[in-house]
Amino acid sequence: MFSINRVIIEEDKLQHNIEVIKNKANSIDGKAPKIIAVLKGNAYGMGYNIVAQKLISNGIDMFAVSEVSEALEMRKLGIQNEILVLDSSNNDEEACLIVKNNLIATIDSIDELELYQKICEDKNLNLNFHLKVDTGFSRFGFLYDELLKDEFVDKLKETILKCNRLKQTGIYTHFIESYANNSNTTNEQFKRFEKVVDFLRLKGIEVGLRHVANSSAFFKYPNMYLDAVRIGSAFSGRLQIAENTGLSRVGYFESEICELRQLPNGSTIGYSGTYKLKHDAKVAIVEAGYSDGIFIKGPLDSVRIIDKMRSLKSVLKSFFTDGTRYVIINNKKVPILGRVGMKNFVVDVSNIDCHVGDKVRIDINLVLCNQKIERIMI
């Protein structure tokens, strides 16, 4: 059997989201912030090449990714624009790749500055970097209270001046929960960041582009736009925040019917026989499954009591709904029967006209969709 599985990116919806974001950025008084497009995770599952080229054609020409490997993939695709690597690296091999491929490094230690300077001297190349401030996320970055100490900042400034092959072109931090309605944590992180920036400037360090707002903060906190904003998931229209953003949900998975069958009343379907037909039925086998990302969910946070309560609420709610999942075939909504397998699943098509080879539209999490599957824009 042969079928074509692919992710479809609707150009009109992506264009709409780009315009919503640009219009919002331009709506503030004074100078509009620069939009840094975050394309980590294969552009949030939409495809580096598709999204990057579309953004460039709309005047958005600076990118950011999490890992060096993601930036290298974009370079292979011919994207020569500025790319900020958000993860810092004390690994010689990774740091060398950042320098050789003209990427923008994230720096979060004095040792890292010295490492990059040595590599740049050896390669006779220069490097731009953004300094990261840890205001509470505790993953990467200089601790914010260190950057408020005279002795430490004096040493940092001395090192930056020594590293004549390096140039600081930006400074940023990462919010913990900018999607949450309770803004106390975000406001506190922002205050810490502003104090650090003011102190570094007082000490004579040119900080470059200041950026703190991610997609959620972009819609919730216009006062935090500063010089640039980092927009990622908003381009896909898939945000955690509940407010009406005006964005459109972009992208869906497309498979096809690989087989049609007539099954008698009482037939059990799928692993563990979790579904039993209550009537004679025509069913379609769809050539896609959980290995492709079909109906896969992301990890559930359950560290805090409130997170456990939310998870429990979701489980309890499921007891009072039928839990049926649906796909679209020939513009008709049809139910999935039984469990989704690794490479296929079954749907009830008793009430629609369909044939082998007909397309099946499935709404899935694009980030969790198998990244080897082709992405196309229509």
C-alpha positions in Angstrom: 0.0 0.0 0.0 1.1 3.5 -0.8 -0.2 6.8 0.6 0.9 10.4 0.7 1.1 11.9 4.2 2.0 15.6 4.4 1.5 18.7 6.4 -0.5 21.5 4.6 0.3 25.1 5.5 -2.4 27.5 4.3 -0.6 30.5 2.9 -3.6 32.8 3.4 -3.8 32.0 7.1 0.0 32.4 7.6 -0.1 35.7 5.7 -3.0 36.8 7.9 -1.1 36.1 11.1 2.0 37.9 9.8 -0.2 41.0 9.1 -1.8 40.8 12.5 1.6 40.7 14.2 3.1 43.5 12.1 0.1 45.7 12.6 0.1 45.2 16.4 3.9 45.9 16.5 3.3 49.1 14.5 0.4 50.3 16.6 2.5 51.5 19.5 3.5 55.1 19.9 7.1 55.8 18.9 9.4 53.3 17.1 8.0 49.9 16.3 10.0 47.0 17.8 12.0 44.8 15.4 10.3 41.4 15.0 12.7 38.5 15.6 11.0 35.4 14.2 11.6 32.3 16.4 11.7 29.2 14.2 12.7 26.6 16.7 11.3 23.1 16.3 11.2 23.3 12.5 9.3 26.6 12.7 6.9 25.2 15.3 6.2 22.3 12.9 5.4 24.4 9.9 8.7 24.0 8.1 11.8 26.2 8.2 11.9 26.9 4.5 8.2 27.6 4.0 7.9 30.0 6.9 11.3 31.7 6.6 10.8 32.6 3.0 7.3 33.9 3.7 8.6 36.1 6.5 11.4 37.5 4.5 9.0 38.5 1.7 7.1 40.4 4.4 10.1 42.3 5.6 10.8 40.1 8.7 14.4 39.2 8.2 16.0 38.2 11.6 15.5 34.7 13.0 16.1 32.8 16.2 16.3 29.1 16.9 17.1 27.0 20.0 20.0 24.8 18.8 23.0 25.1 16.5 21.7 22.2 14.5 18.5 24.1 13.6 20.5 27.1 12.5 22.7 24.9 10.3 19.6 23.3 8.7 18.4 26.8 7.8 21.8 27.7 6.3 21.6 24.5 4.2 18.3 25.8 2.9 20.1 28.9 1.7 18.8 31.3 4.4 21.7 33.7 5.0 19.8 36.1 7.3 20.8 36.9 10.9 20.1 33.8 13.1 20.3 34.0 16.9 21.0 30.7 18.6 19.1 30.9 21.9 20.9 28.1 23.7 24.3 29.1 25.0 27.2 26.8 24.4 30.5 26.1 26.2 31.2 23.2 23.8 34.2 24.0 21.5 32.7 22.2 18.5 29.3 23.9 18.7 30.9 27.3 19.3 33.2 26.8 16.3 30.1 26.0 14.1 28.4 29.2 15.4 31.5 31.3 14.4 32.1 29.6 11.0 28.4 29.9 10.0 28.1 33.6 10.9 25.4 32.9 13.6 24.7 35.2 16.6 25.7 33.5 19.8 24.0 33.7 23.2 26.5 34.4 25.9 25.9 33.6 29.6 29.3 33.4 31.1 32.7 35.1 31.1 34.4 31.8 30.2 32.1 31.6 27.1 33.3 35.1 26.0 36.9 34.0 26.2 36.2 30.7 24.3 34.6 32.6 21.4 37.4 35.1 21.3 39.9 32.3 21.0 38.0 30.6 18.2 37.5 33.9 16.3 41.3 34.6 16.6 42.1 31.1 15.3 39.6 31.4 12.4 40.3 35.1 11.7 36.6 35.8 12.0 34.3 38.0 14.0 31.2 37.2 16.0 28.1 39.1 17.2 26.5 38.0 20.4 23.5 38.7 22.6 24.0 38.6 26.4 21.3 36.6 28.2 20.1 37.5 31.7 18.6 34.9 34.0 15.7 36.8 35.7 14.1 33.7 37.1 13.9 30.9 34.5 17.2 29.3 35.7 18.2 27.6 32.5 20.7 29.9 30.7 21.9 33.4 31.4 24.0 35.5 33.8 22.2 35.6 37.2 20.5 39.0 37.3 21.8 39.8 40.8 25.4 39.2 39.6 24.9 41.8 36.9 24.0 44.3 39.6 27.4 43.9 41.4 30.2 46.4 40.6 33.0 43.9 40.9 31.4 41.4 38.6 30.3 43.9 35.9 33.7 45.5 35.9 35.2 42.1 35.2 32.6 41.5 32.5 33.3 44.9 30.9 37.1 44.2 31.0 36.6 40.8 29.3 34.3 42.3 26.6 36.9 45.0 25.8 39.6 42.3 25.6 37.5 40.2 23.2 38.0 42.5 20.3 36.7 39.9 17.8 33.3 39.9 19.5 30.5 42.5 19.4 27.5 42.7 21.7 24.5 43.4 19.6 21.7 42.5 22.0 20.5 41.5 25.5 17.5 39.5 26.5 15.7 37.4 29.1 13.1 34.6 29.0 9.8 34.8 30.8 8.5 32.0 33.0 4.8 32.4 32.5 3.9 35.3 30.3 0.8 33.4 29.1 -0.7 33.4 32.7 -3.4 35.8 33.8 -1.4 36.4 37.0 1.2 38.9 35.8 3.2 39.4 39.0 6.0 37.0 38.0 6.3 38.5 34.5 6.3 42.1 35.9 9.0 41.2 38.4 11.2 39.6 35.7 10.7 42.7 33.6 11.8 45.0 36.4 14.9 42.9 37.1 15.8 43.0 33.4 15.4 46.8 33.3 17.6 47.2 36.4 20.3 45.1 34.8 20.2 47.1 31.5 20.4 50.4 33.3 23.3 49.2 35.4 25.3 47.9 32.4 24.7 51.1 30.6 25.9 53.1 33.6 29.0 51.0 33.6 29.6 51.8 29.9 28.5 48.5 28.3 26.6 49.0 25.1 23.8 46.4 25.3 22.3 46.5 21.7 18.8 45.3 21.0 16.8 44.7 24.2 14.2 42.0 23.9 12.0 40.1 26.4 8.6 39.6 24.9 7.7 36.3 23.4 4.5 35.6 21.6 2.3 35.5 24.7 3.9 38.6 26.2 3.6 40.3 22.8 -0.2 40.2 23.1 -0.5 40.8 26.8 2.2 43.3 27.6 2.8 46.0 25.0 4.8 48.0 27.5 7.5 45.3 27.3 8.1 45.5 23.6 11.4 47.4 24.0 13.7 47.3 20.9 12.6 43.9 19.6 10.1 41.1 20.2 10.5 37.4 19.7 7.6 35.9 17.9 7.3 32.1 17.3 4.1 30.2 18.0 2.0 33.3 17.1 2.8 32.8 13.5 1.1 29.4 13.6 -1.9 30.9 15.5 -1.4 28.4 18.3 -1.0 30.2 21.6 -1.6 29.3 25.2 -3.2 32.5 26.1 -7.0 32.7 26.0 -7.5 36.3 24.9 -8.8 36.9 21.4 -5.7 37.6 19.3 -7.3 37.7 15.9 -4.9 35.0 14.7 -5.8 32.1 12.5 -4.9 28.5 13.3 -2.4 27.4 10.6 -1.7 24.0 9.3 -3.2 20.5 9.3 -2.1 16.9 8.6 -3.3 15.3 5.3 -3.4 11.6 4.8 -5.7 9.3 2.6 -7.9 6.3 2.7 -5.9 3.2 1.9 -8.7 0.6 2.3 -12.5 0.4 2.7 -14.2 -2.5 4.5 -17.7 -3.7 5.5 -17.8 -4.9 9.1 -20.7 -6.6 10.8 -22.4 -5.5 14.1 -20.3 -6.6 17.1 -16.9 -6.3 15.4 -14.1 -5.2 17.7 -11.7 -2.5 16.3 -8.1 -1.8 17.1 -5.7 -2.8 19.9 -7.3 -4.1 23.1 -10.7 -4.2 21.3 -11.6 -0.9 23.0 -14.3 -0.2 20.5 -17.2 -2.6 19.5 -19.5 -1.8 16.6 -23.1 -1.4 17.5 -24.3 -1.7 13.9 -23.1 -3.0 10.5 -20.7 -0.4 9.2 -18.5 0.7 6.3 -15.1 1.7 7.7 -12.1 3.4 6.1 -8.5 2.6 7.1 -6.3 5.8 7.2 -2.6 5.3 6.5 -1.3 7.5 9.4 -0.8 6.9 13.1 0.9 8.0 16.3 4.4 7.6 14.9 3.4 10.5 12.6 2.1 12.5 15.5 -1.6 11.8 15.2 -3.3 12.8 18.4 -0.1 12.9 20.4 -0.2 15.3 23.3 2.7 17.2 24.8 4.0 16.6 28.4 1.8 17.5 31.3 3.3 19.6 34.0 2.5 18.2 37.4 5.0 19.7 39.7 2.8 22.3 41.5 -0.4 21.5 43.3 -2.3 23.8 40.9 -0.9 21.9 37.9 -2.0 18.6 39.4 -5.4 20.1 40.1 -5.7 21.1 36.4 -4.7 17.7 35.2 -7.2 16.1 37.6 -9.9 18.5 36.4 -9.2 17.5 32.8 -9.4 13.8 33.6 -12.7 14.2 35.5 -14.1 16.3 32.7 -13.4 13.4 30.3 -15.7 11.2 32.2 -18.6 13.4 31.2 -17.8 13.6 27.5 -17.8 10.8 24.9 -14.2 11.5 24.0 -14.8 10.8 20.3 -12.1 12.2 18.0 -12.9 13.2 14.4 -11.3 13.7 11.0 -12.6 15.4 7.9 -13.2 13.4 4.7 -14.8 15.1 1.6 -15.8 18.0 3.9 -17.6 15.6 6.2 -16.8 15.0 9.9 -16.3 11.3 10.6 -15.5 9.6 13.9 -12.4 7.6 14.7 -13.2 4.1 16.0 -10.9 2.5 18.6 -7.3 3.4 19.3 -5.0 5.1 16.9 -2.2 2.6 15.9 1.4 3.3 15.1 0.8 3.6 11.3 -3.0 3.6 10.8 -6.4 4.1 12.4 -10.1 3.3 11.5 -13.0 5.7 10.9 -16.7 5.1 10.4 -17.7 6.3 6.9 -21.1 4.6 6.8 -22.8 7.9 6.2 -20.6 9.4 3.5 -19.6 8.8 -0.1 -15.8 8.1 -0.2 -13.3 6.0 -2.1 -9.7 4.6 -1.6 -7.3 7.5 -2.2 -9.7 10.2 -0.9 -7.9 12.7 1.3 -8.2 12.8 5.1 -7.8 16.0 7.0 -6.5 15.7 10.6 -6.0 18.5 13.1 -2.9 17.8 15.1 -0.1 19.5 17.1 2.4 20.4 14.3 5.3 20.6 16.8 4.7 16.9 17.7 4.1 15.8 14.1 6.9 13.7 12.6 9.3 16.3 11.3 10.4 14.1 8.4 7.0 14.4 6.8 6.8 16.8 3.9 5.5 20.3 4.5 3.9 22.2 1.6 2.2 25.5 1.4 -1.0 26.0 -0.6 
